Amino acid sequence: MTDLPQFAISVDQNKYLPEGGSEVHAIVSVEATGGPVAAPSAAAAEVIIIDTSGSMSYPDTKLKSAVAAATAAVDTLRDGVNFAIVAGNDSARMVYPAEQALVPASDATRAKAKAALRKLKAFGGTAIGSWLRLADELVEDHQGGVRHAILLTDGKNQHETDEELDAALFRCGGRFVCDCRGVGTDWKVAELRKVASALLGGVDIVADPQDLVADFQAMTEAAMGKAVADVALRVWTPQTARLRFVKQVMPTVEDLTARRAESGPQAGDYPLGAWGAESRDYHICVEVPPNAVGKELRAAWVKLVVPGAAGAEDQVLASGNVLAAWTDDEAESTRINPRVAHYTGQAKLADAIQQGLRAREEGDLDTATARLGRAVQLADEAGNDPITALLRKVVDVEDAATGTVRLKRDVDKADEMSLDTRSTKTVRTRGGV
């Protein structure tokens, strides 16, 4: 692999532990700069999945807007990028091309794809797992390149079992990245978040179908800017240590702990998906045996790697160390690294919002008030203004600093779903700390 962006890892932590201390926290920041704007077109694959179930015709602006959005996405594809369009209801079918394959983007294939899109009709039910399985089959021969899908739905996954969807997600995990969008307010945030999370993508609501075009264009442009596929964070820990968790904390909160794939003695890989020129932050927690005052050790060795295929050598893009040192200086050992504290608060914020909204839906208004009040407090402390603005559409804030709020009696469903879908979006620390 040549001409990659330049990758760098930096580690923020307070390495000092008190005598008897054993828990090490660090924020690992990964940044990619320079290099090519994107991967070679012939190595990239894009699948656009449009819900064409019967509900997409109520109102008919949903399907019309979805067609316009898919058209914009097709126009955004670079020449040579392999693509296909899939229609999904209670099964999946090819829109373009007619055969089950990807075709290189060109003026001719874009024109044919847009003509096929204009013929779409809405009918049938919703079985998202079947849509994903077809996408997986389409990218089968393109596993060496950047592989991305966009999935749009307006409803709940009613025409297959939860087990069937879970099986599809298990099969597709690591095979392609999928960004999910829900249009309108009749879909389930938790359901679509599960799909996006399993496939290392994002999830969001597009309440007004007219906003789909700009959203699809932005997603496609972002996908076209990816330069490296299948990047992993490899974490080595000493034999006596235990890696408690690995979480992405910027730009969104995503727990990667359960996705570990063993990659060697005392080392595991955590999938990060495809990368362009961007930066992301990860929170790592390691438990080490207590040591004597004055001792220092490497609690973790983190590397950014592209695992080699079929026995080929892995490519290491960057590396960094997480350290542990024992001290009897109380001022040193009790100082909390500001970036660790900030992102710990952001993860708690996402949990508080989701717990509060769930309690509100279940009619437990006391719990909803308490959890959403805590969310207001955490968002205020973090300077997360976008989330604060969304929270204010669900609660009346009496005192943000103390989290004193009252639940609004009438809340627009779209506002509630926007808060839920965006609860995991984080902001960087104030002043770049």
C-alpha positions in Angstrom: 0.0 0.0 0.0 1.6 3.3 -1.0 0.7 7.0 -1.0 -1.3 6.7 2.3 -2.2 9.8 4.4 0.2 10.5 7.2 -1.2 9.0 10.5 -0.2 10.1 14.0 -1.1 8.9 17.4 -1.0 11.1 20.5 -1.8 10.0 24.1 -3.3 12.2 26.8 -3.2 10.8 30.3 -2.1 11.3 33.9 0.3 8.3 34.2 0.7 8.7 38.0 -1.1 6.3 40.3 -1.1 6.3 44.1 0.5 3.5 46.0 -1.9 0.5 45.5 -3.5 2.1 42.4 -4.3 -0.1 39.5 -6.6 1.7 37.0 -5.0 3.6 34.0 -7.1 5.8 31.8 -5.9 7.5 28.5 -7.3 9.3 25.5 -5.7 8.1 22.3 -6.0 10.6 19.5 -5.6 9.4 15.9 -5.2 11.9 13.1 -4.7 11.3 9.4 -3.5 14.2 7.2 -2.2 14.8 3.7 -1.9 11.9 1.3 -4.4 11.2 -1.5 -7.8 12.8 -1.3 -9.3 9.3 -1.6 -8.6 5.7 -2.4 -8.2 4.8 -6.1 -11.7 4.8 -7.6 -11.5 1.2 -8.9 -10.9 0.0 -5.4 -14.0 1.8 -3.9 -17.5 0.4 -3.7 -20.8 2.2 -2.9 -24.2 0.7 -2.4 -27.3 2.9 -2.1 -30.2 1.2 -0.4 -33.6 2.8 -0.6 -36.7 1.7 1.4 -39.5 1.2 -1.1 -42.1 -0.3 1.3 -45.7 0.8 1.0 -45.3 3.4 3.7 -42.9 5.4 1.6 -45.9 6.6 -0.5 -47.6 8.1 2.6 -47.0 10.9 1.8 -45.6 10.4 -1.7 -43.1 13.2 -1.0 -41.0 10.6 0.9 -40.4 8.4 -2.1 -39.9 11.3 -4.4 -37.4 12.9 -2.0 -35.6 9.5 -1.6 -35.3 9.2 -5.4 -34.0 12.8 -5.6 -31.5 12.0 -2.8 -30.2 8.8 -4.4 -29.9 10.8 -7.7 -27.7 13.4 -5.9 -25.6 10.6 -4.4 -25.1 9.0 -7.9 -24.0 12.4 -9.2 -21.5 12.7 -6.4 -19.7 9.4 -7.2 -16.3 9.8 -8.7 -15.7 8.2 -12.1 -14.6 4.6 -11.8 -16.2 4.0 -8.3 -18.1 0.7 -8.4 -21.7 1.2 -7.4 -25.2 -0.2 -7.3 -28.7 0.8 -6.1 -30.9 -1.6 -4.1 -34.6 -1.2 -3.4 -35.8 -2.8 -0.2 -39.2 -3.8 1.1 -40.0 -7.3 2.5 -37.1 -8.5 0.2 -34.3 -6.8 -1.6 -34.0 -6.3 -5.4 -31.6 -4.6 -7.8 -32.6 -1.2 -9.1 -29.4 -0.6 -11.1 -27.8 -2.5 -12.6 -30.3 -5.1 -13.4 -27.9 -7.9 -12.7 -26.5 -8.5 -9.2 -23.2 -6.7 -9.6 -21.5 -3.3 -9.1 -20.7 -1.2 -12.2 -18.1 1.6 -12.5 -19.5 5.1 -12.3 -19.4 7.0 -15.6 -21.6 9.5 -17.4 -23.4 6.6 -19.1 -23.9 4.4 -16.0 -25.0 7.4 -13.9 -27.7 8.3 -16.5 -29.0 4.7 -16.6 -29.0 4.6 -12.8 -31.0 7.8 -12.5 -33.5 6.6 -15.2 -34.0 3.4 -13.2 -34.6 5.4 -10.0 -37.4 7.3 -11.6 -39.3 4.1 -12.1 -39.4 3.1 -8.4 -42.7 2.3 -6.8 -43.6 1.9 -3.1 -45.2 -1.4 -2.0 -44.7 -4.2 0.5 -43.2 -4.4 3.9 -39.8 -3.9 5.6 -37.1 -6.5 6.1 -33.8 -4.6 6.6 -31.7 -7.8 7.1 -32.5 -8.9 3.5 -31.4 -5.5 2.2 -28.0 -5.8 4.0 -27.5 -9.3 2.8 -27.8 -8.2 -0.9 -25.4 -5.3 -0.2 -22.9 -7.8 1.3 -23.2 -10.0 -1.8 -22.5 -7.0 -4.0 -19.3 -6.0 -2.2 -18.0 -9.6 -2.1 -15.5 -9.1 -4.9 -14.3 -5.7 -3.6 -13.0 -6.5 -0.1 -9.6 -4.9 -0.8 -11.0 -1.4 -1.2 -13.2 1.1 0.7 -16.7 -0.2 0.9 -19.6 1.9 1.9 -23.4 1.8 2.0 -26.2 4.3 2.6 -29.4 2.8 4.0 -32.6 4.9 4.1 -35.8 3.7 5.8 -39.0 5.2 7.1 -40.4 2.4 9.2 -39.8 -0.4 11.6 -38.3 -3.8 10.7 -41.6 -5.6 10.8 -41.3 -8.3 8.2 -38.4 -10.4 9.6 -37.5 -11.5 13.2 -35.0 -9.8 15.4 -32.9 -12.9 15.1 -32.9 -12.6 11.3 -31.7 -9.0 11.5 -29.0 -10.0 14.0 -27.8 -12.8 11.8 -27.5 -10.4 8.9 -25.6 -7.9 11.0 -23.2 -10.6 12.2 -22.6 -11.6 8.6 -22.0 -8.1 7.3 -19.8 -6.8 10.2 -16.4 -5.8 8.9 -17.5 -6.3 5.3 -18.7 -2.7 4.7 -19.5 0.5 6.5 -23.1 1.5 6.5 -24.5 5.0 7.3 -28.2 4.8 8.2 -30.9 7.5 7.9 -34.5 7.4 9.1 -36.9 9.7 7.2 -40.1 10.9 9.0 -40.9 9.7 12.6 -42.3 6.2 12.2 -39.0 4.3 12.6 -37.3 3.1 15.7 -34.1 4.9 16.7 -32.7 2.0 18.7 -33.3 -0.4 15.8 -31.5 1.7 13.2 -28.7 2.6 15.8 -28.1 -1.1 16.2 -27.6 -1.5 12.4 -25.3 1.6 12.1 -23.3 0.6 15.2 -22.7 -3.0 14.0 -21.5 -1.7 10.6 -19.4 1.2 12.0 -21.6 3.8 10.5 -23.6 6.8 11.7 -27.4 7.2 12.3 -29.5 10.3 12.0 -33.0 11.5 11.5 -34.1 13.4 8.4 -37.5 14.6 9.7 -38.3 16.6 6.5 -38.0 14.5 3.3 -36.9 17.6 1.5 -33.6 17.6 3.5 -32.6 14.2 2.1 -30.9 15.5 -1.0 -28.3 17.5 0.9 -27.8 14.7 3.5 -27.2 12.0 0.8 -24.8 14.3 -1.0 -22.8 15.0 2.2 -22.6 11.3 3.1 -21.5 10.3 -0.4 -18.9 13.1 -0.5 -17.6 11.8 2.9 -17.4 8.3 1.6 -15.6 9.4 -1.6 -12.9 11.0 0.7 -12.0 7.8 2.4 -8.4 6.7 1.6 -7.7 3.6 3.6 -10.1 0.7 4.3 -10.3 -1.7 7.3 -8.1 0.2 9.7 -7.8 -1.3 13.2 -6.6 -0.1 16.6 -4.3 -2.8 18.0 -3.8 -2.8 21.7 -1.1 -4.8 23.5 -1.1 -5.1 27.3 1.3 -6.8 29.7 0.6 -10.4 30.7 -0.6 -9.4 34.1 -2.8 -6.5 32.9 -6.5 -6.5 31.9 -7.9 -4.2 29.2 -11.2 -3.0 30.7 -12.6 -1.2 27.7 -11.8 0.6 24.4 -14.4 3.2 23.4 -14.5 5.7 20.5 -15.4 9.0 22.1 -15.0 11.5 19.2 -16.8 12.2 16.9 -19.3 9.9 18.5 -19.5 7.6 21.5 -19.2 3.9 20.4 -18.1 1.1 22.7 -15.7 -1.2 20.8 -14.7 -3.5 23.7 -16.8 -6.5 22.5 -15.4 -6.3 19.0 -11.9 -7.4 19.9 -10.3 -9.8 17.5 -7.2 -11.5 18.9 -4.1 -10.5 16.8 -1.2 -12.0 18.7 0.1 -12.7 22.2 -1.6 -10.2 24.6 -2.8 -8.1 21.7 -6.2 -7.5 20.1 -7.6 -5.5 17.2 -10.5 -3.2 17.4 -12.1 -2.3 14.0 -12.2 1.4 13.1 -13.5 1.1 9.5 -12.3 3.3 6.6 -10.3 6.6 7.0 -9.8 9.8 5.1 -8.2 13.0 6.3 -9.8 13.2 9.8 -9.2 12.7 13.5 -10.9 10.5 16.1 -10.4 10.0 19.8 -10.5 6.7 21.8 -10.7 6.2 25.6 -8.7 3.2 26.8 -8.8 1.8 30.4 -6.3 -0.8 31.6 -6.1 -2.5 34.9 -2.5 -3.2 36.0 -1.2 -4.9 39.2 -0.2 -2.3 41.9 3.5 -1.7 42.0 6.1 -0.1 44.2 6.4 3.7 44.4 8.9 4.9 41.8 8.2 2.1 39.4 7.0 2.8 35.8 5.8 0.4 33.2 4.0 0.4 29.8 0.4 -0.3 30.6 -0.6 -0.6 26.9 1.1 -0.3 23.5 -1.4 1.0 20.9 -0.8 0.8 17.1 -2.9 1.8 14.1 -2.7 -1.0 11.6 -4.1 -2.3 8.3 -4.1 -6.0 8.9 -2.6 -8.0 6.0 -4.9 -10.1 3.9 -4.2 -13.8 3.3 -1.0 -14.0 5.3 0.4 -10.7 4.1 2.3 -8.6 6.6 0.3 -6.1 8.6 1.0 -2.4 7.9 1.7 -0.3 11.0 0.6 3.3 10.4 1.3 4.8 13.8 1.9 3.8 17.5 1.9 5.2 21.0 2.3 4.2 24.6 0.0 4.3 27.6 2.1 4.5 30.8 1.7 3.8 34.5 3.9 5.2 37.3 3.4 4.9 41.0 4.0 7.9 43.3 3.5 9.0 46.9 2.8 12.6 45.7 -0.9 12.9 46.3 -1.1 16.0 44.1 0.3 14.0 41.1 -1.8 10.9 41.7 -5.2 12.6 42.2 -4.9 14.9 39.2 -7.5 13.9 36.6 -6.4 14.5 33.0 -8.9 17.1 31.6 -9.4 15.2 28.3 -10.2 11.9 30.1 -12.6 13.8 32.4 -14.3 15.6 29.4 -14.9 12.4 27.4 -16.0 10.4 30.4 -18.7 13.1 30.8 -19.7 12.9 27.2 -20.2 9.1 27.5 -22.3 9.7 30.6 -24.3 12.4 28.7 -25.3 9.9 26.0 -26.4 7.4 28.6 -28.4 10.0 30.5 -30.3 11.1 27.4 -31.1 7.6 26.2 -32.2 6.5 29.7 -34.3 9.7 30.2 -36.1 9.3 26.9 -36.8 5.6 27.5 -38.2 6.5 30.9 -40.4 9.2 29.4 -41.7 6.8 26.8 -42.5 4.3 29.6 -44.4 6.9 31.6 -41.8 7.0 34.4 -41.7 10.8 34.6 -39.7 11.1 37.8 -36.8 9.1 36.3 -37.1 10.9 33.0 -36.9 14.3 34.7 -33.9 13.2 36.8 -31.9 11.7 33.9 -32.7 14.5 31.4 -31.8 17.0 34.1 -28.5 15.3 34.5 -28.0 15.4 30.8 -28.6 19.2 30.7 -26.0 19.5 33.5 -23.4 17.4 31.6 -24.0 19.1 28.3 -23.6 22.5 30.0 -20.3 21.4 31.6 -18.9 20.1 28.3 -20.0 23.1 26.2 -22.0 20.7 24.0 -24.2 23.4 22.6 -25.9 21.3 19.8 -27.1 18.8 22.4 -28.1 21.5 24.8 -30.3 23.1 22.1 -31.9 19.7 21.4 -32.5 19.1 25.1 -34.3 22.4 25.5 -36.9 21.2 23.0 -37.8 18.3 25.4 -37.4 20.0 28.8 -37.7 23.5 30.2 -34.4 24.3 31.9 -34.6 26.2 35.2 -30.9 25.9 36.1 -28.5 24.2 33.7 -25.6 24.2 36.3 -27.6 22.1 38.7 -29.6 20.1 36.1 -33.0 21.5 37.4 -35.6 20.9 34.6 -39.2 20.3 34.0 -40.5 17.9 31.3 -42.3 19.7 28.5 -45.9 18.5 28.2 -46.1 18.5 24.4 -42.9 17.5 22.5 -42.6 17.2 18.8 -41.8 13.6 17.9 -39.1 14.7 15.5 -37.4 16.7 18.2 -37.4 13.8 20.6 -35.9 11.4 17.9 -33.3 14.0 16.9 -32.1 14.2 20.5 -32.0 10.4 20.7 -30.1 9.9 17.4 -27.6 12.7 18.1 -27.1 11.8 21.8 -23.8 10.0 21.0 -22.3 13.0 19.0 -19.5 14.6 21.0 -17.6 17.8 21.0 -13.9 18.4 21.7 -12.8 19.9 24.9 -13.0 23.7 25.3 -9.9 25.5 24.2 -8.5 22.4 22.6 -7.4 20.9 25.9 
